[in-house]
Amino acid sequence: MAKKSIIARDAKKNKMIAKDAKKRQELKDLGDFDKLHLMRRNGAPSRHKNRCQETGRPRAYMRTFGLSRISFREHAVKGEIPGITKASW
């Protein structure tokens, strides 16, 4: 599991991204890249990192489920994800 401080930092970045999105889009439409460059970095959408909703793990993230591969497998084996079955042949 990821450290709580890192998960909190990521949540803070996501709030900044949502807050600054409108202003960033206006500056891009005007073509005023000097002012855009002066805005805070953590408000940029490229700073967003997908994380597992359960564990906060940033790697091996599955977008459709919002889980890492480890959490996904645990839920799939328990039958908690509809339509997913473990392959065996």
MDTraj code that builds the backbone (N, CA, C; nanometers):
import mdtraj as md
import numpy as np

residues = "MET ALA LYS LYS SER ILE ILE ALA ARG ASP ALA LYS LYS ASN LYS MET ILE ALA LYS ASP ALA LYS LYS ARG GLN GLU LEU LYS ASP LEU GLY ASP PHE ASP LYS LEU HIS LEU MET ARG ARG ASN GLY ALA PRO SER ARG HIS LYS ASN ARG CYS GLN GLU THR GLY ARG PRO ARG ALA TYR MET ARG THR PHE GLY LEU SER ARG ILE SER PHE ARG GLU HIS ALA VAL LYS GLY GLU ILE PRO GLY ILE THR LYS ALA SER TRP".split()
xyz = np.array([
    [0.0840, -0.1180, 0.0000],
    [0.0000, 0.0000, 0.0000],
    [0.0882, 0.1240, 0.0000],
    [0.0452, 0.2220, -0.0755],
    [0.1206, 0.3469, -0.0844],
    [0.1106, 0.4235, 0.0475],
    [0.2114, 0.5066, 0.0727],
    [0.2097, 0.5883, 0.1932],
    [0.0933, 0.6862, 0.1878],
    [0.0344, 0.7110, 0.3030],
    [-0.0816, 0.7996, 0.3085],
    [-0.0459, 0.9416, 0.2670],
    [0.0771, 0.9819, 0.2944],
    [0.1185, 1.1171, 0.2561],
    [0.1216, 1.1338, 0.1042],
    [0.1619, 1.0290, 0.0338],
    [0.1682, 1.0361, -0.1121],
    [0.0276, 1.0364, -0.1710],
    [-0.0622, 0.9572, -0.1128],
    [-0.2008, 0.9550, -0.1592],
    [-0.2652, 1.0917, -0.1358],
    [-0.2374, 1.1519, -0.0197],
    [-0.2919, 1.2842, 0.0112],
    [-0.2357, 1.3900, -0.0832],
    [-0.1082, 1.3818, -0.1136],
    [-0.0451, 1.4769, -0.2062],
    [-0.1082, 1.4665, -0.3445],
    [-0.1351, 1.3437, -0.3875],
    [-0.1956, 1.3225, -0.5180],
    [-0.3381, 1.3769, -0.5215],
    [-0.4112, 1.3603, -0.4117],
    [-0.5473, 1.4136, -0.4045],
    [-0.5453, 1.5661, -0.4107],
    [-0.4464, 1.6258, -0.3464],
    [-0.4322, 1.7713, -0.3483],
    [-0.4035, 1.8207, -0.4907],
    [-0.3175, 1.7483, -0.5632],
    [-0.2880, 1.7834, -0.7021],
    [-0.4136, 1.7753, -0.7883],
    [-0.4940, 1.6710, -0.7665],
    [-0.6154, 1.6540, -0.8459],
    [-0.7131, 1.7687, -0.8225],
    [-0.7203, 1.8186, -0.6987],
    [-0.8058, 1.9343, -0.6706],
    [-0.7550, 2.0577, -0.7431],
    [-0.6219, 2.0761, -0.7444],
    [-0.5633, 2.1908, -0.8136],
    [-0.5890, 2.1837, -0.9630],
    [-0.5802, 2.0643, -1.0190],
    [-0.6036, 2.0454, -1.1626],
    [-0.7467, 2.0856, -1.1970],
    [-0.8421, 2.0399, -1.1150],
    [-0.9825, 2.0734, -1.1399],
    [-1.0072, 2.2233, -1.1243],
    [-0.9415, 2.2837, -1.0267],
    [-0.9599, 2.4262, -1.0000],
    [-0.9017, 2.5124, -1.1121],
    [-0.7856, 2.4758, -1.1639],
    [-0.7159, 2.5558, -1.2645],
    [-0.7558, 2.5252, -1.4091],
    [-0.8389, 2.4231, -1.4309],
    [-0.8686, 2.3777, -1.5666],
    [-0.9312, 2.4879, -1.6522],
    [-1.0267, 2.5592, -1.5965],
    [-1.0966, 2.6625, -1.6737],
    [-1.0013, 2.7750, -1.7142],
    [-0.9215, 2.8217, -1.6194],
    [-0.8278, 2.9309, -1.6470],
    [-0.7231, 2.8888, -1.7500],
    [-0.6724, 2.7661, -1.7369],
    [-0.5739, 2.7148, -1.8331],
    [-0.6322, 2.7111, -1.9739],
    [-0.7568, 2.6642, -1.9848],
    [-0.8194, 2.6546, -2.1165],
    [-0.8399, 2.7929, -2.1772],
    [-0.8782, 2.8906, -2.0950],
    [-0.8956, 3.0274, -2.1457],
    [-0.7639, 3.0832, -2.1984],
    [-0.6556, 3.0626, -2.1236],
    [-0.5251, 3.1128, -2.1667],
    [-0.4776, 3.0433, -2.2941],
    [-0.5075, 2.9147, -2.3071],
    [-0.4696, 2.8420, -2.4287],
    [-0.5478, 2.8940, -2.5484],
    [-0.6777, 2.9209, -2.5276],
    [-0.7600, 2.9720, -2.6377],
    [-0.7134, 3.1096, -2.6839],
    [-0.6699, 3.1926, -2.5891],
    [-0.6195, 3.3259, -2.6238],
    [-0.4792, 3.3201, -2.6844],
    [-0.4100, 3.2110, -2.6612],
    [-0.2730, 3.1984, -2.7100],
    [-0.1736, 3.2722, -2.6224],
    [-0.2107, 3.3005, -2.4988],
    [-0.1242, 3.3731, -2.4059],
    [-0.0402, 3.2731, -2.3260],
    [0.0632, 3.2216, -2.3887],
    [0.1438, 3.1163, -2.3270],
    [0.2394, 3.1695, -2.2209],
    [0.2643, 3.3012, -2.2208],
    [0.3493, 3.3595, -2.1165],
    [0.2802, 3.3510, -1.9807],
    [0.1526, 3.3854, -1.9758],
    [0.0782, 3.3763, -1.8502],
    [0.0524, 3.2307, -1.8118],
    [0.0327, 3.1486, -1.9116],
    [0.0120, 3.0053, -1.8860],
    [0.1359, 2.9440, -1.8227],
    [0.2501, 2.9894, -1.8682],
    [0.3772, 2.9389, -1.8165],
    [0.3993, 2.9792, -1.6702],
    [0.3390, 3.0910, -1.6291],
    [0.3558, 3.1402, -1.4920],
    [0.2632, 3.0722, -1.3912],
    [0.1652, 2.9966, -1.4393],
    [0.0734, 2.9277, -1.3471],
    [0.1467, 2.8145, -1.2750],
    [0.0889, 2.7725, -1.1628],
    [0.1547, 2.6689, -1.0832],
    [0.1608, 2.5355, -1.1585],
    [0.2684, 2.4644, -1.1353],
    [0.2913, 2.3397, -1.2076],
    [0.1957, 2.2287, -1.1657],
    [0.1644, 2.2216, -1.0370],
    [0.0782, 2.1126, -0.9897],
    [-0.0648, 2.1248, -1.0401],
    [-0.0987, 2.2336, -1.1037],
    [-0.2310, 2.2495, -1.1626],
    [-0.2380, 2.1983, -1.3050],
    [-0.1258, 2.1538, -1.3581],
    [-0.1218, 2.1036, -1.4958],
    [-0.1782, 1.9614, -1.5022],
    [-0.2599, 1.9321, -1.6026],
    [-0.3193, 1.7986, -1.6134],
    [-0.2173, 1.6867, -1.6319],
    [-0.1003, 1.7192, -1.6828],
    [0.0015, 1.6157, -1.7016],
    [0.0599, 1.5679, -1.5688],
    [0.0313, 1.6397, -1.4603],
    [0.0792, 1.5981, -1.3291],
    [-0.0106, 1.4924, -1.2651],
    [-0.1253, 1.4641, -1.3275],
    [-0.2183, 1.3648, -1.2734],
    [-0.1595, 1.2245, -1.2856],
    [-0.1720, 1.1461, -1.1791],
    [-0.1231, 1.0091, -1.1788],
    [-0.2384, 0.9169, -1.1419],
    [-0.2656, 0.8199, -1.2283],
    [-0.3697, 0.7229, -1.1972],
    [-0.3223, 0.6318, -1.0851],
    [-0.4077, 0.6110, -0.9854],
    [-0.3741, 0.5257, -0.8725],
    [-0.4895, 0.4313, -0.8426],
    [-0.4558, 0.3161, -0.7871],
    [-0.5553, 0.2182, -0.7453],
    [-0.6425, 0.2805, -0.6367],
    [-0.7736, 0.2605, -0.6461],
    [-0.8654, 0.3181, -0.5484],
    [-0.8504, 0.2537, -0.4108],
    [-0.8102, 0.1288, -0.4070],
    [-0.7969, 0.0572, -0.2802],
    [-0.6622, 0.0809, -0.2132],
    [-0.5565, 0.0558, -0.2886],
    [-0.4226, 0.0545, -0.2289],
    [-0.3409, 0.1789, -0.2569],
    [-0.3759, 0.2537, -0.3600],
    [-0.2986, 0.3707, -0.3966],
    [-0.1781, 0.3379, -0.4831],
    [-0.1683, 0.2147, -0.5283],
    [-0.0549, 0.1721, -0.6114],
    [-0.0602, 0.2421, -0.7474],
    [0.0518, 0.3062, -0.7905],
    [0.0493, 0.3800, -0.9163],
    [0.0793, 0.2954, -1.0400],
    [0.1378, 0.1799, -1.0216],
    [0.1771, 0.0983, -1.1372],
    [0.0757, -0.0125, -1.1617],
    [0.0740, -0.0614, -1.2847],
    [-0.0154, -0.1696, -1.3270],
    [-0.1601, -0.1335, -1.2987],
    [-0.1986, -0.0111, -1.3348],
    [-0.3334, 0.0412, -1.3124],
    [-0.4227, 0.0044, -1.4298],
    [-0.5421, -0.0458, -1.4010],
    [-0.6388, -0.0802, -1.5053],
    [-0.7485, 0.0263, -1.5056],
    [-0.7554, 0.1045, -1.6113],
    [-0.8471, 0.2182, -1.6173],
    [-0.9936, 0.1791, -1.6040],
    [-1.0321, 0.0724, -1.6719],
    [-1.1739, 0.0357, -1.6741],
    [-1.2276, 0.0002, -1.5366],
    [-1.1415, -0.0465, -1.4488],
    [-1.1849, -0.0876, -1.3155],
    [-1.1356, 0.0054, -1.2055],
    [-1.0348, 0.0863, -1.2331],
    [-0.9808, 0.1770, -1.1327],
    [-0.8995, 0.1055, -1.0263],
    [-0.8480, -0.0120, -1.0613],
    [-0.7728, -0.0937, -0.9660],
    [-0.6378, -0.1321, -1.0240],
    [-0.5458, -0.1677, -0.9358],
    [-0.4185, -0.2223, -0.9813],
    [-0.4397, -0.3692, -1.0151],
    [-0.3435, -0.4291, -1.0796],
    [-0.3573, -0.5683, -1.1218],
    [-0.3741, -0.6620, -1.0024],
    [-0.3112, -0.6286, -0.8907],
    [-0.3176, -0.7140, -0.7718],
    [-0.4582, -0.7098, -0.7110],
    [-0.5112, -0.5893, -0.6931],
    [-0.6462, -0.5748, -0.6381],
    [-0.7491, -0.6334, -0.7342],
    [-0.7278, -0.6124, -0.8641],
    [-0.8191, -0.6661, -0.9637],
    [-0.8267, -0.8178, -0.9538],
    [-0.7116, -0.8817, -0.9425],
    [-0.7081, -1.0279, -0.9363],
    [-0.7786, -1.0792, -0.8109],
    [-0.7565, -1.0129, -0.6979],
    [-0.8230, -1.0543, -0.5739],
    [-0.9748, -1.0484, -0.5879],
    [-1.0252, -0.9397, -0.6450],
    [-1.1696, -0.9260, -0.6628],
    [-1.2240, -1.0233, -0.7666],
    [-1.1480, -1.0483, -0.8725],
    [-1.1924, -1.1395, -0.9777],
    [-1.2020, -1.2827, -0.9251],
    [-1.1059, -1.3248, -0.8447],
    [-1.1063, -1.4602, -0.7906],
    [-1.2240, -1.4802, -0.6945],
    [-1.2571, -1.3746, -0.6190],
    [-1.3711, -1.3815, -0.5261],
    [-1.5047, -1.3744, -0.5994],
    [-1.5030, -1.3344, -0.7277],
    [-1.6258, -1.3228, -0.8056],
    [-1.6981, -1.1925, -0.7828],
    [-1.6287, -1.0901, -0.7373],
    [-1.6900, -0.9618, -0.7071],
    [-1.7007, -0.8699, -0.8299],
    [-1.6338, -0.9070, -0.9391],
    [-1.6414, -0.8280, -1.0618],
    [-1.7245, -0.9053, -1.1622],
    [-1.8418, -0.8533, -1.2004],
    [-1.9289, -0.9277, -1.2910],
    [-1.8686, -0.9419, -1.4295],
    [-1.8841, -1.0615, -1.4857],
    [-1.8392, -1.0889, -1.6208],
    [-1.6939, -1.1294, -1.6324],
    [-1.6206, -1.1352, -1.5211],
    [-1.4795, -1.1718, -1.5237],
    [-1.4628, -1.3114, -1.4646],
    [-1.4004, -1.3985, -1.5412],
    [-1.3696, -1.5329, -1.4912],
    [-1.2238, -1.5627, -1.5173],
    [-1.1658, -1.6437, -1.4326],
    [-1.0257, -1.6799, -1.4480],
    [-1.0141, -1.7822, -1.5609],
    [-0.9200, -1.7574, -1.6499],
    [-0.9017, -1.8470, -1.7645],
    [-0.8338, -1.9758, -1.7187],
    [-0.8831, -2.0864, -1.7703],
    [-0.8168, -2.2153, -1.7458],
    [-0.8419, -2.3047, -1.8668],
    [-0.7369, -2.3624, -1.9190],
    [-0.7492, -2.4498, -2.0359],
    [-0.6527, -2.5632, -2.0303],
])
top = md.Topology()
chain = top.add_chain()
for i, resn in enumerate(residues, 1):
    res = top.add_residue(resn, chain, resSeq=i)
    for name in ("N", "CA", "C"):
        top.add_atom(name, md.element.get_by_symbol(name[0]), res)
traj = md.Trajectory(xyz[None], top)
